[in-house]
């Protein structure tokens, strides 16, 4: 455990990507199995301990320290694991007992009952030093926050031999900790790991946002365009199992099996292969808003009424496998032709259709289609179009986010001018700043009502400016939240960008924003000139959600990456 704790500590202070890869690779090279496998599982987010809750950690520390002192310390530090690690009282006398290895800790917390957890956790915290306590708490709560992505950890595995990160990605979905076969393959003394799962998840290919400057280097004739639909990316896989019966699974883009939440869709699929597409709710032949789709997401139980009111649907983008044949190394045009034939042969009772290609001869022509999908083939479904996808005709289906083959060109977001009302301290690196902001707009009666909350979109320099404003203009405190001055003549106006609006009974304004972020600070604008609630009300259509804004032509308007 001490070696793993030291690794996490060094990773937390290493700012360079290549430096992090070297640290992880060195640890994996010099740490035996299965210890290194469990460390890799922790770094890639493959571990979870259902009985290790933050509330238990708070309870243990409150029994050993002054609650007020802990609350003040936690507010200042901003990280629960770090605060507890520093404040945990060391036992009297010297403890020479070596802490258990990482594998033993993982096994214990995986199989331990809730009643046993407090005593075991407290005993481990007594035996560890500050760094070890911090690492243990980070491990069991699942939030390492050390600047290491799953991709970066897999890159370090590839560095053990002559493999590439993509090689690791391709076999990863079929693996489970402690990954002994993976390490043997990476180090050159074992065969490539193979899965016996008849319906495995395949790593998803992602795109990069396209900027205006990118178009100069892109040839329109080399690309195909298709609509980017406002749902969630899924992978539908169906194949015969060992007993001859077909196995059907729906995966999220991260590989989570979500079949149980969509039994109606899983039962309707009849093809043999793996389809990459968008999960939508389709009623009367029309794509519904993301707000409607949310009624089906993250549900533990699905009622017959829900199945009838919110029928799930897949709009297919790509075909990754068919009848046991892996198609990912075929060019996009070839995969597209196979996909069109498969969808035509399997209408799946209206639960599967094809995402149409968008014809264009120049970037200006595609910009016009992006700005007005209804006039370019999307018709009544234009409100569900987020933008367009650009895919090279000769592109293979590669895992991760390779730059060049695929681009996304989203439509411009909505934006309003709102007034800052409340601010709350952040966590981690932002624990010293008020960085979580609630903002509002004016009603006809001259009252300011909250319409959203955002904690990103600004630069570090702007964060310091807003934090300074909050500290100097606080008029009230509600626990960790500060209310700032917000009158028609005094306050801070924020230009807020957002993807859409929906009616909500949970918010006093009656509206909820989707993906709000701060686009810029309007120091020049008096709060009294911020937008009105009726402005947002006018954005709400008959379906109870805001239609997508038509953006300008190529070279005008904010780029998709700005303000995000």
N, C-alpha and C positions, 0 to 999 in steps of 0.2 A: 504493500500500500504506500510505503514511503517513497518508492521510486516513481509510482504513478503520480503522487502528490507533487513531487519535484518537477515532473514533466508538465503538469498543468500550470504550476507556478511560473515556469520559464516561458511557456507558451503565452501566458497572460501578459508578459512584459516584452514579448518579441513582436515588433511592429511589421517586420518584413515577411512577405509570403514565403519566399525561398528559405528564410531562416526557420520558419515554422515547419516546413517540410523536412528540413535537415534534422530538426530536433525530434520529430515524430519518427522518421526513418531510423535514426540512431537508437531510439528507445526500442523500436520493434526488432532491430537487428540484434540487440544485446539482451533482450528479455525473452525467456523461454516460454513455450506453450504450457498451459493455456493462458498465462497471465497477459501476454501481449494481445491475445484475441479479445479478452474482456476489456482491455484498454481501448482497442479499436472500436468495439461495440459502443463504449461510452462516448468516444469522440464523434461517432457517426449518428448518435441519437438512437441506437438500437436497443437501449435498455430502458426499462420502466419498472418502478416499484410501487405498486398500488397502495400500500399501507404507509409509505413514507410521505407524509403531508407537511406542508409548512406550519400548519397549526400545531402539530406535535412538537416541532422544533421550538416554536414560540413558548409552548407550555413548559418544556424542559428548561429553557433558559430563564423563564420567569420564576421557576422554583429555586433558582440558584443565584439570582441577582435582583437588584432593586428594579421593579417594573418601570418606574419613571425614568431611571437612568438608561434602561434598555431602550425605551421608546425614544428618548432624546438621541441616543447613540445610533439607533437604526435610522432615524430621520436624517442624521448627519451623514452616515456612511452610505445609505441608500441600497444596501445589499444585505439580505438576511443572512446568508451563509458567512459572509465576511464578518458581519457584526457579531454573530454568535461565536465564531472561531476565535475572535479577539477577546471576547468577554467571558468565555467559558472558564470557570475557576479551576486551576490546576489542582489535582489531589495533593494532600499533604505527603511529604516524603518523596523519594525518588522511585519512579516506576520503570523498572528495567525490562518489563514484559514487552517483547516484540509484537507489534500489531499484526493481525493476520494478513495473509496475502490478499490481493485484490479479488482473486477467484473465490476465496472463502467468503469475503464480504458480499459479493454478488449473489452467491448461492444462499447465504443466510437471509438476505433481504428479499430474495425472490420467494422463498418458501416459508418465511416467518409469519406467524399470525399477528393480528393487530395487538393482542394483549401482551405479547412478548416484546414488541418493538421498543417501547420507552426504555426498559432496562438495558436491552442490548445496545441501543444507540448511545445511551448515556455512558455505558461502559467503554465503548469504543472512543468516544470523545475524551474520556478521562485518560486513555492510553496514548493519544496522538498529540503532537505539538500543534501550533497555530496553523501551519501550512497543511498538515494532515487533516485537521478538523475541517478546514475550509474545503479541501478536496473531497472529503467524505460527504459533506453536506451538499456540495455541488453535484456529486455523483448521484445521490439518492433522490434529489429533487428534480434532476433532469435538466437543469439549466446551467451548463458550463460557462457560456458567455466568455470564451477565451479567444475569439476571433478565428476559430477553426471550423470550416464547413465540412460536410461529409465528403464533398469532392476533393478537398485539400488532403483529408486523411487518406483517401483512396490513392491519391497521387503519391503520398509517402509510401504506401504499400508497393506501388509499381516501381518506386525507386530502389527497392530491395533487389531487383534483378533487371531484366531488359524488357519488361512489359510497359505498356502505356496506360495512362489513366482510363482510357476508353476500354481497354482490355478488362480492367477490373470492373468497370461499370456494367459490362455485358454479362458477367457471371454473377454479379452481386445479388440480384433479386432471388436467386436460388440458394443463397448461403444463409447460415445461421451461426451465431457465436458458439465456440471461440475461434472459428475460421482456420482450423489447423490445415485443412486441404488447400485453402487459399494461400497461406504462407508457404507451404511446400511448393506450390506451383510458381509463386512469385520468385522464390529463391532457386528455382531450377531443378529441384529434386522430387517433383511430383507432377501428376497429370493435371490437365485443365479440369477444374471442378464442373461437373454436369449435374443438372437437376432432373429428378424423376417426376416433377410436377407436370401433369399433362396440360395445364393451363397457366403457365407462369407469366408474371409481369415482365415486360420488356422496358428498359430505360427509355424515358420520353425524350424526344428532341425538342429543344426550345429555341426561341428566336431572340434577336437583339432589336431594340428600338432603332428605327432609322432616323437619321438627322438630315436636314436639307443638304449639308455638305457631302453626305454619302452618295447622293444621286449622281454626282459628276463622275463617279467611278463605276456606276452600275449601268449595264446595258439592258434596256427594257426587253429586248428580244430574248435574252437569256433567262427571263423570269416568268413565272406564272403567278397570278394573283387570285386570291379567294377571300371571301368575307371572313372577318373575325367576329364570331358570335359571342354574345354576352351570357355565357353560362359557366360551367366548370369543365375543365379538360378531363377526359376519362379514356380508359383503354378497356375495350370489351373483348374478352378472350373466351373462345369456346372450342373444345377439342375432345376427342374420345379418351376416356380413362382406361385403366388397366382391365376393368371388367366389361369394357365395350360401351358403357353408358357415357354420354357426353357430360363433361364438366364445364360449367359456365361461371365466369367471374367478371365483375366490374371492378376496376381499380381506379383510384385517384391518380393524379400525375406523379405523386410521390410514392406510389406503390401500395397504398392502403387498400385493403379489400373492402369495398362498400356495397357488395352484392346484397347484403341483408337489408339495406335501406331502400333497395329498388327491386323487390322481388318480381314486380309486374314486368319490368324491362328484361331482367335476366331470364324469365320464363319464356318471353316472346322471341328471343334470339334463336336462330336456327342455322346460321352459317358455321363453317369450320375454319377458324382462323383467328387473327388478332387485328382489331380495328381501332385506330386512333381517331377520336372525335370529340364533340362537345355535347355534354349532357344538358338538355333543355327540358322545359315543360312546354308541350305543344297541345293547344286546344283549338279545335275547329280549324286545323291546318295553319295555325298562326303561332309563332313563337311568343311566349309570355315573357314578362320582365324578369330580371334577376330576383326581384323582390318576391315574385311568385315561386320561383325555384327554391328560394330559401325555406319555404314551408315544408319541403321534402328533405332538406339537408340536416345532418346530425340528429336524426331521429332514431331512438332506440326501438320504437314500435311504430308500425305503419298500419293504420286502420283502413278498412275497405272504403270508407268515405274519402280518405285522403288519396287513395289510389284512383278513385273516380274523378275527383276534382283537380288533381295535379298529376296527370299522366306523364311519365318520364319518357324521354325520346333521345335518340343519338343522331346527331348530324355528323356524318363521317367525313374526315379529312384525309386519312391515309390508311393503307393496308400494310401491316408489318409481317404477317404470315398467313398462309393459306394452305390447308390440308397438309400440314407438317412441313411445308417449304418456307424457309426464312427468306423474306423479300427485302430486307433492309439494305442489302448491298446492290439492289437494282436502282437505277435513276428514278427520280420522282415521276417523270412522264410514264414510265413503265408501270410503276406502282399505281399510279392514278388510273391507268387503263384497266388494270386488274380490279381495282376498287369499284370502278363504274360497273364492270360486269358482275361483281359479287352483289352489289346493292340491287341491281336490276333483277337478279335471280332470287333475292331474299328480301322482299318488301317488309317482312316481319310484322305483319298486321298493323302497318303504319307506324311502327316504333323505330324504324331506321330509314334515313334518307341520305342523300349526297349533298355535301356543301358545294354549291355551284362555283365554277371558276368565273372570274370577272374579266371579260375581254378588254384589252387596252393595247395601244400601239406606241404610246409615249407616256412619260411620267405626268405630263400635264393632263392627259386624258384620264389617267388613273386617279389623279387628284380630284378631278371633277366627280368621278364615281364615288370616291371616299367622302366627298362633301355632301352628296345627294344620292344615297343608296337606292332610294325609292324610284328614282328616274333611271337607274342602271341595273334593274333586275331584281332588287330586293322587295319591291312593291310594299305590301302591307306590313312586312317584317322589318322595315328599315329601322324602327326604334330599337330593335335587338341587335343591331350591328355596331360593334365597337370600333371598327376600322377595317383595314385590309391586311392580309398576310402576303408577303412576297417570298416565293420559293424558287430557287434555281431549278430549271428543268432537269439538270443532270445531277442534282444533289442526292447523295445517299442519306439514309436515315441513321444519324449518328447520335449517340447518347450525349446528354449535357447541352451546353449552349455554345457550339462552335460559331465563330463570327464569320459571316460571309454567305453561307448557303441560305439561311432563312432570316427574314426581317419582319418586324411588325410596325405598321404605320397606323397608329390609333387616331381616332377623331379627336378634335380639341375638346377639353373638358368644359363644363359649365364653370362660371365664376361669379361671385358676388362680393361686395364689400360689407364686412361685418365688423362689429365692435367687440374688442376683448372684454370679457366679463370676469372670468375666474382663471386662476393659474395654480398648478400643483407641481411639487418637486418631482423630478424624474428619478430614475434608478440607474445603478451602475455608473457609467462615466458621466451621466447627467445628474447625479444625485445632488450636486451642489447648485443646480440651476432650477428655476421654475420653467419647465419646458413642456408641460401638458396644458393646453389652452382650451377653454370653453368660450365660445363667441356667440353673439346674437344679432338680430336685426330688429328694426322698429315696427311696432304695430300702428294701426291708425290712431289709437289712443295715446301714442307717444311712449309706450312701454317697450323696454328692450327685453325680448324673449330669446332664450338659447335655441340655437338651431344645429349646433354641431360641436365636435371636439376634435382637436388635431394635435399631434405631437411630432410632426415632421414636415419637411418642405422648406425649412429655413437653413441658412448656412451657420457655421459656428460663430461667425462675427455677429450675425443677426440674433442668434440665441443670447449672446451676451447683452445686446441692446435691449431685447425684450425683458430679460431677467432684471436688468437695471431699472427698466420702467416699472415692473411689478413691485420691486422692493421700495421704490420711491413713491408709488401711488396706491399702496394698499389702504383700503378703507375698512376692511373687516376680515376676520379669520374664522374658518370653520375647520378645526382640526388641521390637517395638512394642506388645506385649500385656502388660498388668499383671494379675496374679492378686491378688484381694482376699480378705480374711479371710472365711471362710464356715464357721462352726461352728454347732452347734445353739443356742449362746448368743450368738454375735456375728456380725453381718453385716447385709445390707440385703435386705429382702423387697420384691419387685416384683409387683404384680398385673398379669398379662399377659393381654391379650385376643388371641384368634386365631380364624380362620375354620374351621379343621378340623384333623384329625390323619390321618396315614397312616403305615403301617409303613415303616421304612427300615433297610436293612442298613448304610448309610453312617454312622449315628449310634450312639454307644455305648448310648444308651437304647433303641434299636430303634424310635424314633418321630421323626417330623418334623412340625413345626407349619407351617400355611399362614397367611401374612400375620400374623405375630405383631407386636404393638406394646404398649408399656407404657401401661396404663390409669391407674395411679396408684402412688405410692410408699407402702409400708406401714411407715413408721417405727415404728408402734405394735405391730408384730407380731414376736415372736422368730423367728429363722430356723428353729428346731426345729418350729414350728407351720406351716411351709409345706407345700404339698401333697406327696403321695406318688406315686411312679411308678404304683402300682396304680390310683390315681384316673384317670390318663390312660388306662391300659390298659382300664378299664371303659368309656371313651368309644368305643373302637374296636369297630365292629360286625363282623358276619360277613364283610362285604365288604372288611375291612381298612382302613376309614376311619371317621371319627367322624360320626355323624348330626348334623344341624342341631339346635341348641337351640331349643325352643319358647319364644317370648318372651311377655311379659306383655301385658295389655290396654292400650289407648290411655292415655297419660299416665303409664305406669309403666315402670321399667327405664331403661337408658341409651339415649340417642338414637344413631342410626347415626353421627353425626358425632363423638361424643365418643370420645376415646382414639385417634382415627385420625390 
